[in-house]
Amino acid sequence: MRRTLLIWLAIAVMCGITAAASAQVPDSIMQYRRSSLYSLLISHPGLKMNDEIVNAYLALETPDKYNNHDLEIKYLTTHSPEKNLRPDIEVWLQDNQIAKKLVSKWFLRDEVTGGFDPSLIMQRGYYGATAMDVETAVQTKRGIEALGDKGYEMIGSTFVIVNDITYIDHEKNAEIASGILALISGIAAISSEKDNDEAAVISGAAAAGSLISGMIAGFTVRIRTYLYQLVWDDETAGTFYDRYYFDSYSTGSGDPLRKAAYEADDSTFRLRYVGQYRSKSAKPVLKGLYSPEDVFRKVCARAIDNNVMKLQKKFDQFKVRVPLSGTSPLTARIGMKEGVTPGSRYEVLLPAIDTASGKVQYHRKGVIRPAAGKIWDNRYMAFEEEAEGSDLTATTFETVSGGGFTAGMLIREIR
């Protein structure tokens, strides 16, 4: 069952040891042990700007510090007037067996035969293996097989976020708000009509941008983000492997009994509620925005990123571990989108496999902090608005304590 995966993984890793060891920052480092994320939106038909919010949301990508684990359904609809929709969300998650569908995606289940394919597990597990891990693994009594477990351990780091985003309609500014989209669209018209006069284009666009900034002061959205985690403990995994798992490579036409049993199971797989965070978006900076779609995407993207960042700070299991991408100077591809500030502190962690349990443990090697003036502004469309730090490609850090850091060691926020 799992032997097939481990054989494939051993071959892949052994073939790649030399290349990984000789590269300063192998591509696999940038994908190291990322959690997986399924992101959903709650749609409110009938509410003002709902269609625009839905369209903007569908155009956004999964936050780049997570593996994309989206299912086909990207949003759910409600007409409930309740502000806290947690009960409705959990009924929907259970009725639609979302937890089981997430497991099925992990194992690339074939709906026709019911068989499972471990290649995604292998892929994410292998990308989570650097030369350092390979060297550590071959020292253990379990040898290279320990690397295969990394992919399976990652299943438990699968999260679901449900974003409830609604437009805040300030009645006293209703007429102004209704004209915002037309005014923003007018920027493009100003540029096209005066494209032969560069100075006029700049002057006209600046004037329109100033007008929009003044009129858009009340344009904000309210967002509440609910966070859930896939339960993948020993009992759940044991049930899955013992009762349901088979692969088409070894069984040929499949296993009808296991297929039917898996499809009938509506209780083994579940999601655990972690918490929620609610906030109100900030007024958008309009520089670099020239269409209604730009405005909605920017507002929605930054609101979601802010809530995700706040949930990361609040719940340790949701925190991202990001690899150091360089050591001279110390750099990591993390920035303002993840909440990096001058006061932030990060511990530097060395992953190692425990020889007794075969599990990955993390040993602190030191503490670092962002260097003054070198925090990357990687927020959505920060480059277009020419925000300070948006021209960087990573945040530079300086050592607070410890040392001996190498590329690929992980950093995790502690303050």
C-alpha positions in Angstrom: 0.0 0.0 0.0 2.4 2.7 1.2 5.3 0.7 0.0 4.7 1.8 -3.6 5.0 5.4 -2.6 8.1 4.9 -0.6 9.9 3.1 -3.4 9.0 5.9 -5.9 10.2 8.5 -3.3 13.4 6.7 -2.6 14.3 6.6 -6.3 13.4 10.3 -6.8 15.3 11.4 -3.8 18.4 9.4 -4.4 18.6 10.6 -8.0 18.3 14.2 -6.8 20.7 14.2 -3.8 23.7 15.5 -5.7 21.8 18.3 -7.4 20.1 19.4 -4.3 23.3 19.3 -2.3 25.2 21.4 -4.8 22.5 24.1 -5.3 22.6 27.0 -2.9 18.8 27.5 -2.8 17.1 24.5 -4.5 13.5 25.1 -5.8 12.3 22.5 -3.3 13.3 24.8 -0.4 10.8 27.4 -1.5 8.0 24.9 -1.2 9.1 23.4 2.1 6.4 21.9 4.2 3.7 24.4 3.3 0.3 23.9 4.7 -2.5 23.3 2.3 -5.5 25.7 1.9 -9.0 25.5 0.6 -10.5 29.0 0.4 -14.3 29.8 0.1 -16.4 32.9 -0.1 -19.9 33.4 1.2 -22.1 35.2 -1.4 -25.0 37.4 -0.3 -27.3 37.8 -3.4 -29.3 41.0 -3.2 -26.8 42.9 -1.1 -25.1 45.9 -2.8 -21.9 45.1 -4.6 -22.2 41.4 -4.0 -21.7 40.4 -7.6 -18.6 42.6 -7.9 -17.2 41.1 -4.7 -17.8 37.5 -6.0 -16.2 38.3 -9.3 -13.2 39.9 -7.7 -12.8 37.0 -5.3 -12.9 34.4 -8.1 -10.0 36.2 -9.8 -7.7 36.0 -6.8 -5.1 33.2 -6.3 -4.4 31.1 -3.2 -2.0 32.9 -0.8 1.5 31.8 -2.0 2.6 30.5 1.3 0.1 27.6 1.0 -0.4 24.7 -1.3 -3.6 25.2 -3.3 -6.1 22.6 -2.2 -9.2 24.2 -3.6 -12.2 22.0 -4.5 -14.6 22.8 -7.4 -17.0 24.8 -5.2 -15.5 28.3 -4.6 -18.4 30.0 -2.9 -21.6 29.3 -1.1 -24.8 31.4 -1.0 -26.8 32.5 1.9 -29.8 34.7 2.6 -29.3 34.6 6.3 -29.4 37.9 8.1 -27.2 36.6 10.9 -23.8 38.2 11.3 -22.1 35.0 12.7 -22.7 32.3 10.1 -20.6 29.6 11.8 -23.6 27.2 12.4 -24.7 27.5 8.8 -21.2 27.0 7.5 -20.7 23.9 9.6 -23.9 22.3 8.4 -22.9 23.0 4.8 -19.4 21.5 5.4 -20.8 18.4 6.9 -23.7 17.9 4.4 -21.2 18.3 1.5 -18.6 16.0 3.1 -15.9 18.6 2.5 -13.4 16.9 4.8 -13.7 13.6 2.8 -13.4 15.5 -0.4 -10.2 17.1 0.8 -8.8 13.7 1.6 -9.9 12.4 -1.8 -8.0 15.3 -3.4 -4.8 14.5 -1.4 -4.9 10.9 -2.7 -6.2 11.9 -6.2 -9.1 9.4 -5.9 -10.5 8.0 -9.1 -14.2 8.3 -8.9 -14.8 5.5 -11.4 -12.7 2.8 -9.8 -12.5 4.3 -6.3 -8.7 3.8 -6.3 -6.2 6.2 -4.8 -3.0 7.6 -6.4 -0.2 8.7 -4.0 1.6 10.9 -6.5 0.5 14.2 -4.9 1.6 13.0 -1.5 4.9 12.0 -3.0 5.2 15.3 -4.8 4.6 17.5 -1.8 6.6 15.2 0.5 9.5 15.3 -1.9 9.4 19.0 -2.3 9.5 19.1 1.5 12.8 17.2 1.4 16.0 19.1 1.0 19.5 17.7 0.9 19.7 18.3 4.7 16.7 16.1 5.2 18.0 13.3 3.0 21.3 13.3 5.0 19.4 13.2 8.3 17.0 10.5 7.1 19.7 8.0 6.0 21.2 8.2 9.5 18.0 6.9 11.1 17.0 3.3 11.6 14.0 3.8 9.2 16.3 5.3 6.5 14.9 6.9 3.5 11.3 5.7 4.3 11.1 8.5 6.9 11.0 11.0 4.0 7.9 9.4 2.7 6.1 10.0 6.0 6.6 13.8 5.5 4.0 13.9 2.8 1.5 12.1 5.0 2.2 14.3 8.0 1.3 17.3 5.8 -2.3 16.1 5.4 -3.0 17.2 8.9 -1.9 20.7 8.0 -4.8 21.2 5.6 -7.0 24.2 6.4 -10.3 25.6 5.2 -11.0 29.4 5.3 -14.5 30.7 4.7 -14.6 34.5 4.0 -17.8 36.4 4.5 -17.2 39.7 2.7 -19.9 42.4 2.6 -19.8 46.0 1.3 -20.3 48.7 3.9 -22.9 51.0 2.4 -22.8 54.3 4.1 -26.3 55.7 3.4 -25.2 59.3 3.6 -22.7 58.7 0.8 -25.0 56.5 -1.3 -25.1 58.7 -4.3 -21.3 59.2 -4.2 -20.7 55.4 -3.9 -23.0 54.6 -6.8 -20.8 56.9 -9.0 -17.4 55.5 -8.0 -17.1 52.9 -10.7 -17.9 55.3 -13.5 -15.3 57.7 -12.2 -12.6 55.1 -12.0 -13.4 53.9 -15.5 -13.0 57.5 -16.5 -9.3 57.5 -15.8 -8.7 55.2 -18.8 -10.8 57.5 -20.9 -8.8 60.6 -19.9 -5.6 58.8 -20.9 -6.9 57.6 -24.2 -8.3 60.9 -25.3 -5.1 62.8 -24.6 -2.5 60.2 -25.4 -0.7 62.7 -27.6 0.0 65.0 -24.8 2.0 63.2 -22.1 1.8 66.1 -19.6 -2.0 66.3 -20.1 -2.4 62.6 -19.5 -0.4 62.8 -16.2 -2.3 65.9 -15.1 -5.7 64.5 -16.0 -5.1 61.1 -14.4 -3.8 62.8 -11.2 -6.9 65.1 -11.0 -9.3 62.2 -11.5 -7.4 60.1 -8.9 -7.6 62.9 -6.4 -11.3 63.3 -7.0 -11.8 59.5 -6.6 -9.8 59.5 -3.4 -12.0 62.1 -1.9 -15.2 60.5 -2.9 -14.2 56.9 -2.0 -13.4 57.7 1.6 -16.4 55.6 2.7 -15.8 52.7 0.4 -14.9 49.7 2.6 -15.9 46.1 3.1 -16.5 44.1 6.3 -14.9 40.7 6.4 -15.2 37.8 8.8 -13.0 34.8 8.2 -13.7 31.4 9.7 -10.8 28.9 10.0 -11.1 25.1 10.0 -8.5 22.3 10.1 -8.7 18.8 8.6 -8.6 16.2 11.3 -5.9 13.6 10.3 -5.0 11.8 13.5 -3.9 8.2 14.0 -7.5 6.9 14.2 -8.6 8.6 11.1 -5.6 7.6 9.1 -5.8 4.1 10.4 -9.5 3.8 9.3 -8.6 5.2 5.9 -5.7 2.8 5.2 -7.3 -0.3 6.7 -10.8 0.0 5.3 -10.7 2.1 2.1 -7.2 2.5 0.6 -6.2 0.7 -2.5 -4.4 1.8 -5.7 -5.3 0.9 -9.2 -1.6 0.0 -10.0 -1.8 -3.2 -7.9 -5.5 -4.1 -8.1 -6.2 -3.5 -11.8 -9.9 -3.0 -12.0 -10.4 -1.8 -8.5 -11.9 -3.0 -5.2 -15.7 -2.6 -5.3 -16.2 -3.4 -1.6 -13.7 -0.8 -0.4 -15.0 1.7 -3.0 -18.6 1.3 -1.7 -17.5 1.5 2.0 -15.6 4.7 1.4 -18.5 6.4 -0.4 -20.9 5.3 2.4 -18.8 6.7 5.2 -20.2 10.1 6.4 -18.6 10.3 9.8 -14.9 9.4 9.8 -13.6 12.5 8.1 -14.2 15.8 9.7 -13.1 19.4 10.1 -12.2 21.0 13.4 -13.2 24.6 14.0 -10.1 26.6 14.9 -11.4 30.2 15.2 -12.4 33.3 13.4 -11.4 36.9 12.8 -13.4 39.9 11.7 -12.2 43.3 10.5 -13.0 46.2 8.2 -10.9 46.9 5.2 -8.8 50.1 4.9 -9.4 52.7 2.3 -7.7 51.6 -0.8 -4.8 53.6 -2.3 -5.9 54.3 -5.8 -2.5 54.9 -7.4 -2.1 52.3 -10.2 -5.8 51.4 -10.3 -7.5 52.1 -13.6 -10.6 49.9 -13.7 -13.4 48.9 -11.4 -12.0 45.3 -11.3 -8.7 46.6 -9.9 -10.4 48.3 -7.0 -12.5 45.3 -6.0 -9.7 42.9 -6.3 -7.4 45.0 -4.3 -9.9 45.6 -1.5 -10.9 42.0 -1.3 -7.3 40.6 -1.6 -5.9 42.9 1.1 -8.9 42.3 3.4 -8.4 38.5 3.1 -4.7 38.7 3.5 -5.1 40.8 6.7 -7.5 38.3 8.2 -5.3 35.3 7.3 -2.3 37.1 8.9 -4.3 37.8 12.1 -5.4 34.2 12.3 -1.7 33.1 11.8 -0.7 35.2 14.7 -3.5 33.9 16.9 -3.2 30.2 16.2 0.1 28.4 16.2 -1.0 25.5 14.0 -1.9 28.0 11.2 1.4 29.9 11.3 3.5 29.6 8.2 7.1 28.4 8.4 9.1 30.1 5.7 12.6 29.0 4.6 15.6 31.3 4.6 16.4 32.0 1.0 19.8 33.5 1.6 22.4 34.0 4.4 24.6 36.8 3.1 22.6 38.7 4.0 19.8 36.8 5.8 16.7 36.9 3.6 13.3 35.2 3.4 10.4 35.7 1.0 8.0 37.0 3.6 6.8 40.6 4.0 4.1 43.0 5.0 1.4 40.6 3.7 2.4 38.2 6.4 2.5 40.9 9.0 6.2 41.6 9.1 6.9 44.9 11.0 10.1 46.4 12.5 9.0 44.9 15.9 8.6 41.4 14.6 10.8 38.6 15.8 11.3 35.1 14.3 12.9 32.0 15.5 15.2 30.1 13.1 14.4 26.4 13.2 16.4 23.3 12.1 14.1 20.5 11.0 15.4 17.0 12.0 13.9 13.6 12.1 13.7 12.0 15.6 15.4 8.6 15.4 12.9 7.0 17.8 9.6 8.2 16.4 10.6 9.0 12.9 8.7 12.3 13.2 10.0 15.7 12.2 11.1 17.9 15.1 12.2 21.5 15.1 15.2 22.8 17.0 15.7 26.5 17.6 19.0 27.8 16.2 18.5 31.4 17.0 16.3 34.5 16.7 16.3 37.1 14.0 14.5 40.4 13.3 13.8 42.5 10.2 16.6 45.0 9.2 15.6 48.6 9.3 14.1 49.8 6.0 14.4 46.4 4.3 10.9 45.0 4.8 9.4 43.7 1.6 5.9 45.1 0.8 4.4 42.1 -0.9 0.8 43.1 -0.4 -1.6 42.8 -3.4 -0.8 45.5 -6.0 1.7 47.2 -3.7 4.2 47.5 -6.7 1.5 49.2 -8.8 1.0 51.8 -6.1 4.7 52.2 -5.8 4.6 51.5 -2.1 7.9 51.7 -0.1 9.6 48.3 -0.1 7.5 47.0 -3.0 10.6 46.9 -5.3 12.3 44.3 -3.0 12.0 40.6 -3.6 12.5 39.5 0.0 12.8 40.8 3.6 16.3 41.2 5.0 16.9 40.1 8.6 19.6 40.6 11.2 20.6 38.2 14.0 19.3 38.8 17.5 20.8 35.6 19.0 22.3 32.3 17.8 24.0 31.7 14.5 25.1 29.1 12.0 22.1 29.7 9.8 21.9 28.1 6.4 19.6 28.5 3.4 16.6 26.2 3.9 16.3 26.6 7.7 12.8 27.6 8.6 11.7 30.8 10.3 8.5 31.2 12.4 7.1 34.3 14.0 7.3 34.5 17.8 6.4 38.2 18.2 
